[in-house]
C-alpha cells in the first residue's frame, strides 16, 4: 500500500518529465490552410473566425508543455482554476480570438498561482482534443494542468 501511495504521489512529476514541448503551429493539421477572412471594423469586430478550424487528433491524451499567455476565466486574486491559453498577448480581450485550434482551455483542479498576465508562461499537462465553448471563444483543445512556469 505504501508503494502505491508513493507511486501515485509521483505521477504528476512523471507526467512533467515525459511532457514534450508543443508549439502553436503543431496544433494545426499539416496541409490545413485557413480560409481568407475579411476583417470588418464595423459592428462586432471581436467576432471569432474560422470556427471550424480542425485540431490534430494525434495530440489527444499526450503530456505536453505549451507556451502562451493566460486569459483568466475562474479563480481569485491568488490562484486561477480555469483559463484560456492563447498564442499572443491580448487575444480574446483586446483583439478577436484566434481560431479554436489556437486556443487551449486549461483547468487546474486545486488552482495555480499566475504571477503576471502580461508575461508568457509554459503550461504542462495532459492535452485533450475535446473542445470547450464559453462567452469569449470557442476552443479546440483542453488541458488538465499540472504545472505553470515562466517562459524563458
BELNORUR-V994500 format. One record per residue. N is the residue number from 1. RES is the residue in one small letter. PHI is phi in degrees with one decimal (999 if undefined). NEAR is the number of other C-alpha atoms within 12 Angstrom. Layout:
# BELNORUR-V994500
n->[N & N]
res->[RES & RES]
phi->[PHI & PHI]
near->[NEAR & NEAR]
This chain:
# BELNORUR-V994500
n->[1 & 2 & 3 & 4 & 5 & 6 & 7 & 8 & 9 & 10 & 11 & 12 & 13 & 14 & 15 & 16 & 17 & 18 & 19 & 20 & 21 & 22 & 23 & 24 & 25 & 26 & 27 & 28 & 29 & 30 & 31 & 32 & 33 & 34 & 35 & 36 & 37 & 38 & 39 & 40 & 41 & 42 & 43 & 44 & 45 & 46 & 47 & 48 & 49 & 50 & 51 & 52 & 53 & 54 & 55 & 56 & 57 & 58 & 59 & 60 & 61 & 62 & 63 & 64 & 65 & 66 & 67 & 68 & 69 & 70 & 71 & 72 & 73 & 74 & 75 & 76 & 77 & 78 & 79 & 80 & 81 & 82 & 83 & 84 & 85 & 86 & 87 & 88 & 89 & 90 & 91 & 92 & 93 & 94 & 95 & 96 & 97 & 98 & 99 & 100 & 101 & 102 & 103 & 104 & 105 & 106 & 107 & 108 & 109 & 110 & 111 & 112 & 113 & 114 & 115 & 116 & 117 & 118 & 119 & 120 & 121 & 122 & 123 & 124 & 125 & 126 & 127 & 128 & 129 & 130 & 131 & 132 & 133 & 134 & 135 & 136 & 137 & 138 & 139 & 140 & 141 & 142 & 143 & 144 & 145 & 146 & 147 & 148 & 149 & 150 & 151 & 152]
res->[x & x & x & x & x & x & x & x & x & x & x & x & x & x & x & x & x & x & x & x & x & x & x & x & x & x & x & x & x & x & x & x & x & x & x & x & x & x & x & x & x & x & x & x & x & x & x & x & x & x & x & x & x & x & x & x & x & x & x & x & x & x & x & x & x & x & x & x & x & x & x & x & x & x & x & x & x & x & x & x & x & x & x & x & x & x & x & x & x & x & x & x & x & x & x & x & x & x & x & x & x & x & x & x & x & x & x & x & x & x & x & x & x & x & x & x & x & x & x & x & x & x & x & x & x & x & x & x & x & x & x & x & x & x & x & x & x & x & x & x & x & x & x & x & x & x & x & x & x & x & x & x]
phi->[999 & -62.3 & -63.1 & -63.2 & -63.8 & -63.0 & -60.5 & -63.3 & -68.7 & -88.1 & -53.8 & -60.3 & -68.1 & -64.7 & -62.0 & -67.6 & -66.7 & -92.6 & -66.2 & -101.8 & -68.5 & -124.2 & -114.4 & -58.7 & -66.9 & -72.7 & -94.5 & -110.5 & -55.6 & -56.7 & 87.0 & -75.0 & -120.6 & -66.0 & -66.3 & -64.3 & -125.1 & -86.4 & -91.3 & -107.0 & -97.5 & -97.7 & 72.8 & -85.0 & -78.7 & -98.1 & -68.8 & -77.2 & -108.7 & 55.3 & -62.5 & -98.4 & -59.8 & -76.3 & -102.8 & -93.6 & -61.3 & -65.8 & -80.8 & -59.9 & 85.0 & -81.8 & -84.6 & -134.2 & -129.9 & -121.7 & -87.7 & 170.9 & -116.3 & -93.4 & -117.2 & -62.9 & -120.7 & -137.2 & 146.6 & -132.9 & -74.9 & -109.7 & -139.3 & -106.0 & -105.2 & -142.9 & -159.2 & -98.7 & -106.1 & -126.1 & -77.6 & -145.4 & -62.8 & 92.1 & -60.3 & 76.5 & -118.3 & -100.2 & -134.5 & -57.4 & -61.9 & -69.2 & -59.5 & -54.4 & -77.7 & -122.5 & -138.1 & -122.1 & -83.5 & -115.0 & -129.4 & -116.1 & -53.2 & -98.1 & 85.6 & -147.5 & -73.0 & -125.2 & -60.7 & -146.2 & -76.2 & -87.9 & -105.5 & -71.8 & -133.7 & -101.3 & -115.9 & -112.4 & 171.1 & -95.5 & -87.8 & -130.6 & -89.2 & -77.1 & -76.7 & -152.4 & -137.0 & -140.2 & -65.5 & -99.8 & -167.7 & -101.5 & -120.1 & -90.5 & -126.3 & -125.5 & -142.4 & -88.7 & -76.5 & -125.3 & -158.5 & -123.4 & -144.1 & -62.0 & -84.2 & -126.9]
near->[7 & 8 & 9 & 10 & 10 & 12 & 13 & 14 & 13 & 15 & 18 & 21 & 18 & 19 & 25 & 26 & 18 & 17 & 26 & 22 & 23 & 27 & 23 & 28 & 20 & 22 & 34 & 28 & 19 & 14 & 11 & 17 & 15 & 20 & 12 & 8 & 13 & 12 & 16 & 13 & 11 & 9 & 8 & 12 & 17 & 22 & 27 & 32 & 28 & 26 & 25 & 21 & 26 & 28 & 32 & 29 & 21 & 18 & 29 & 22 & 20 & 27 & 32 & 36 & 36 & 43 & 34 & 36 & 37 & 43 & 36 & 33 & 25 & 23 & 20 & 16 & 15 & 15 & 22 & 28 & 29 & 30 & 39 & 48 & 46 & 42 & 31 & 27 & 25 & 24 & 31 & 36 & 25 & 15 & 21 & 27 & 34 & 35 & 34 & 41 & 42 & 45 & 49 & 51 & 43 & 44 & 35 & 30 & 19 & 18 & 25 & 29 & 27 & 31 & 19 & 21 & 25 & 18 & 24 & 26 & 29 & 32 & 43 & 40 & 40 & 36 & 38 & 30 & 29 & 27 & 31 & 26 & 20 & 20 & 15 & 26 & 36 & 31 & 38 & 38 & 41 & 41 & 38 & 36 & 38 & 33 & 34 & 35 & 26 & 23 & 20 & 9]
